[in-house]
Amino acid sequence: MRLKDTLWLGVKGISERKVRTLLTVITVAIGVAAIVALISLVAGSSASITKSLESIGPSSIYMIPSKGHIFTAADVAVLESLPNVSTVIPMVESSATLSLDGQSVTATIIGVNNYSMINAIGSLNMYEGVPFNNSALPQALVGHGIAFPTTTQSTSSVTLGEPIYLTQTGRSGTRTITLLPTGILNSYGSSIYVQPDTSIFLSLPEAESLLDTYSYNIIIVKAKNASDSSSLDSLLTTIYGNSANILSVEAIAATISSVIGSITLLLGSVAGISLVVAGISILSIMMVSVTERTREIGILKALGFKRREVLALFLSEALIIGLIGGIAGVAIGAAGGYALPALLSSHSSTAGSSATSSSLKPERSGFAGRGGGGAGFAAGGPGGAAGGSSGLSITPIVSPALAIEAVVLAIVVAVLSSLYPAWKAAGIDPIKALRSE
């Protein structure tokens, strides 16, 4: 019998049992959808993190002093004199509270030279205005999450050229800091260490003056080449020991790659359970179908159908079910992959709107370096996940390869699950089958 005729009979067979076929297709589609949605989200997360790492550069190394230690201009000079060092970026970081549209907002103040901004945050993307001058003037660049505290807000809470007042409480008491915004940054989303959306940037000299400090709590060291990053990382660890926490972007990338690989395997295995359930469902349904169609099988054999042709007939039905379920599952999984981040982002925005009134930035946790003293590295900036408008910035990646593999997997599961029922159907004695009711 020709393949065309076998497939036509397969389509006819499953079309005569529409409800049963539909339920079977749904079980396959659910399994495939789970796999596609989860793997596409993991792939999107990986791509987002990789893009963030690439924007900062694989040659970057972050340093923060351990508790009881500080970085000074002398440390900057030492670092600049080391071999394979291209750039040293000292930064001052603190926090302060400001009032915007009746909301009390906690923001990160970051002092950095304007020519080092690109190296510090990866790129300089302006929403409006211009960067600050690298002088002792109270000019500032405001993060997008501060200017727009909520994702639904269309008008900036910060007006360029009009001063903003920040309140900072320290050991010497409470003081007011006045800054003049010259520009507002575009939304960056989650970043590696510096969190642009919830920060206010000003020149390093002005930050030192306003914050009354002449030490640095962040230093970014850039190697001349990415290949020198590992050796430079080891050298810095040898020099500073337990007095500094040191972590290179290269090390972050390797760790994240390993973690994402494990997560992909875990989620793929969990989602694969759905396909196993679908396979069992196909097996049981096909067994029932063979029992119900015993007389039909006897007639086919009496008409000259060979054992292999009956086997092919039932397997063709399974193949068609797997194909339809696989295609439907890919479509549902892709839609779910895009819908889930939007739902999570919406929920995060709603849940975080009240929290924004007190703080746009989570508590700083730093990162754990080999020198100890850190509380764990957070990929979302100081302290981890971004607040305000930062949120999750994940675009699922449903590649053609993933879609094809998912459909092929659905077909394989369906066909394998139908092998025993099809073999049983092919072995039915036509005489006994014709006598059955």
C-alpha positions, 0 to 999 in steps of 0.5 A: 500500500502506498504511503499516501493511502496509509496516511489518508486512512490514518487521517480517516481513522482519527477523524472518526473519533474526534473527541478522543483524538482532540484530547490526545492532541491536547495532552501532546500539545501541553507537553510540547508547550511546557518544553518550548516555553521553559527553554525559550525563557531560559534562552532569553534570560541567557541572551539578556545576561550575555548582552549585559556582560558584553556591553560592559566587556569581558575584560572588566574586573570589579573590586569593592573593599571588604569591611574595615578597608577602603580604596584611596587614590594610592590604590588607583595609582598602584592599579594603574601601574600593574601590567596588562591594565588598560583603565582604572575607574574609581567610583564613590557610591552612597544612598540618599532619599528624595521626594518626587511627586509626593513619594519618598524615593531612595536612590543610589548616588554614584560619583564617576568621571563622565568619560568613564560612564560608558565603561562603568555602565556599558553604554551611555543611552540618553532619554533626554538632556546631556551628560554632566560636566566633569567638574565640581558642579552639582550636575547630575544624570538621573536614572530612568527608574527615578524619573519614572517611578512607575512603569505606567507613568508617562511624564517625568517626575524630574525636570531638567534644569530644576534642582532636586533635593536629596536627604542623607542621614549619616554619622554626623547627622542629616544633611541635604544635597542639592543637584541640578539634573542635566539629563535622564538616562534611558531604561537599562533594565537589570545590569551586572553591578551598577544599576543605572535605572535607580541611580543618580550619577554625578562627577567624581569631584562633586561626589567627593565634596558633597559626600565628604569622602575621599575614598572609593567603594567601587573600582573597576579595572579593565584589562588590555585584552580579554585574554589577560583578564584571568591572570589580572584577576589572580594578580589582584587577588594576590595583592589585596587578599582578604582586604578586597572582594574581586570578581571578573566579568569573565568569571561571572560569565562562566558561572552564569553559563554553568548555572543556566546549563543546569537550569535548562537541563532541569526545566527540560526534564521537568517539562519532559514529564508532561510528554511522558504523561502524554505518551502513556495517554496515547498508549492507553487510548490506542489500546482501547482503539485496537479493541474497538476496531478488532472487526475493522482490522479483520475486514482489512486483513480479509481484503488483503492487508498485510501485517506490516500494512496494519502496523503502518496504519496505526503508526500513521495515526500516531504520527499525525497526532504527534505532528498536530500536537507538536505544532500546536504545542510550539505555538502555545509554548511560544505564546506562553513564553512571551506572555509569562514575562509580561505577566510577571512584570505587571505583577512586579510593577503592581506589587512594587508600586507601594514599595517604590514610595520608600525605596527604588533600590534593594539593600546592598549585598555586594558580591562574594569575592575570594577575599570574603566579606561580601554577602553574595553577588547580585546580577541586578546591581547592588543588592540584586534585582532592580527596583522601579522600572528595571524589572525583568527584561527577558525576551524569550527565544523560540529558535527554528531549531527548538521548534523543529526539535519539539515537533520531532520529539512529539512525533517520536513520543507518539509513535513509540507509545503506539508501537505495542498497540499497533503490533498487537493490532497487526497480529490479530487473527482475521477469522477471530476478528470477523467473528467478534462483535 
